[in-house]
């Protein structure tokens, strides 16, 4: 299935809510083993929080090999591609390394309590 992200989210992929919206759309298909293509043509602005929720958390339920085989991402501008790559690199480490995940979770908790 191919999705034009601009038509679903708009030109700004910057919020947790919109990231979760996209995740909710694509997660069931990927879990079923179906490929998903996300076309970001027309999207101008990105924040890592969007990619963390839309795509990064997919790695919680999928192996990296399966993720890379089933999810196709294209049409990102240079900033969007850089942000996406950073989020995916961190998500791979977060979901595959228990000590890293614990350290990140502790930092987030400390930050939220201050």
C-alpha positions, -999 to +999 in steps of 0.1 A: +000+000+000+013+035-009+005+065+012+011+101+003+019+116+037+012+151+026-024+141+020-027+125+054-007+148+076+000+180+056+032+198+050+044+198+086+052+164+102+060+178+136+037+165+163+033+134+184-003+132+174+003+131+137+032+106+142+009+083+161-018+088+134+006+075+107+018+047+129-018+035+136-023+035+098+007+015+088+015-008+118-013-034+112-002-038+075+034-042+084+025-067+112+006-087+086+037-088+064+025-064+038+048-038+024+040-001+029+054+028+009+054+063+025+058+091+000+068+124+017+067+145-014+053+180-005+061+177+032+084+206+042+090+204+079+099+175+102+106+170+138+122+138+153+092+134+176+070+127+145+094+101+132+098+085+166+061+079+169+053+073+132+082+049+124+107+045+152+083+025+174+078+000+146+111-015+156+096-025+190+075-051+172+096-058+141+131-072+134+153-047+116+156-069+085+118-072+082+114-034+088+139-026+060+123-051+037+086-040+042+088-002+047+098+020+018+103+057+025+108+082-003+103+119-012+120+133+019+138+166+015+174+167+028+165+178+063+137+152+065+161+124+053+187+134+079+161+135+107+146+102+096+180+085+095+189+097+129+156+085+144+160+051+128+196+047+140+185+056+176+154+034+174+175+004+163+199+009+193+170+016+217+150-015+209+181-038+206+201-028+236+185-032+270+211-011+289+209+017+264+171+016+266+172+018+304+196+047+304+174+066+279+142+059+299+159+071+331+170+103+315+134+109+302+120+102+336+144+126+353+137+153+327+099+149+331+102+152+369+122+184+368 
